[in-house]
């Protein structure tokens, strides 16, 4: 898992975790939980919101002995993305009366 700013298709930067697993359909909204190795305490540190497709080059383009060109081959890997919980706490909108979600939940 890594923490980074994911650039959405709309161009906005979203502070996210990239998980070392794919994001199958229906996983959005699922919690990302950190378990303390000694105490066993569980903390929700994120919520799954989508996936990030990453291309890696599996084979470079080449020309064989007959002069035929072989194209580059890319392998696409898909990784689950999760919002940081602190990002979610700062969300605002009509449903929260334009207050942050954290403030809304305190009332």
C-alpha positions in Angstrom: 0.0 0.0 0.0 1.2 3.5 -0.8 -0.1 7.0 -0.1 -0.2 9.4 -3.1 -2.3 11.9 -4.9 -4.4 10.2 -7.6 -5.3 12.3 -10.6 -8.9 11.6 -11.5 -10.1 11.5 -15.1 -11.6 15.0 -14.4 -8.1 16.2 -13.5 -8.6 16.7 -9.8 -6.0 15.4 -7.3 -7.4 13.1 -4.7 -5.3 12.1 -1.7 -5.5 8.3 -1.8 -4.1 5.0 -0.8 -3.2 2.6 -3.6 -3.8 -0.9 -2.3 -1.8 -4.0 -3.4 -5.0 -5.7 -4.7 -7.5 -5.2 -7.5 -10.8 -3.5 -6.9 -13.6 -5.9 -7.9 -17.1 -4.5 -8.6 -19.0 -3.8 -5.4 -15.9 -3.1 -3.2 -16.5 0.7 -3.2 -17.3 2.0 0.2 -15.5 -0.8 2.0 -13.3 0.1 4.9 -9.5 -0.1 4.9 -8.5 -1.2 8.3 -5.1 -1.1 10.0 -4.5 -3.6 12.8 -2.0 -2.6 15.5 0.5 -5.5 15.6 0.8 -5.5 19.5 -2.5 -4.2 20.8 -4.7 -5.8 18.1 -6.6 -2.5 17.9 -8.3 -1.8 14.6 -8.4 1.7 13.0 -10.3 2.5 9.9 -7.8 4.6 7.9 -9.6 4.8 4.5 -12.6 3.9 2.4 -12.3 2.2 -1.1 -13.4 4.5 -3.9 -12.2 3.1 -7.2 -9.2 1.7 -9.0 -6.0 2.9 -10.7 -4.9 1.2 -13.9 -1.2 1.1 -14.4 0.6 0.0 -17.6 4.0 -1.6 -17.6 6.0 -2.6 -20.6 6.1 -6.4 -21.0 8.0 -6.4 -24.3 9.7 -3.6 -26.2 8.9 -2.9 -29.9 11.3 -4.7 -32.2 12.0 -5.7 -35.8 12.6 -9.4 -36.5 15.1 -10.9 -38.9 12.5 -10.6 -41.8 12.1 -6.9 -41.2 8.6 -7.3 -39.6 7.9 -4.8 -36.9 6.5 -6.2 -33.6 4.7 -3.6 -31.4 5.4 -2.9 -27.8 3.4 -5.1 -25.4 2.0 -3.5 -22.3 0.6 -5.3 -19.2 -2.2 -3.4 -17.5 -2.6 -3.9 -13.7 -5.5 -2.5 -11.7 -5.1 -1.5 -8.1 -7.8 -0.5 -5.6 -7.9 3.1 -4.4 -9.1 4.3 -1.0 -9.8 7.8 0.4 -7.9 8.8 3.5 -10.5 9.1 6.3 -9.3 12.6 7.1 -10.3 13.6 3.5 -13.7 12.2 4.1 -14.1 14.1 7.4 -13.6 17.4 5.4 -16.4 16.7 2.8 -19.2 19.2 2.6 -22.4 19.4 0.7 -26.2 19.7 0.8 -26.6 16.5 2.8 -24.4 17.9 5.6 -25.9 21.4 5.5 -22.7 22.7 3.9 -20.8 21.7 7.1 -17.9 19.3 7.1 -18.9 15.7 7.6 -16.9 15.6 10.9 -18.8 18.6 12.2 -22.1 17.2 11.0 -21.5 13.9 12.8 -20.7 15.6 16.1 -24.2 17.2 16.2 
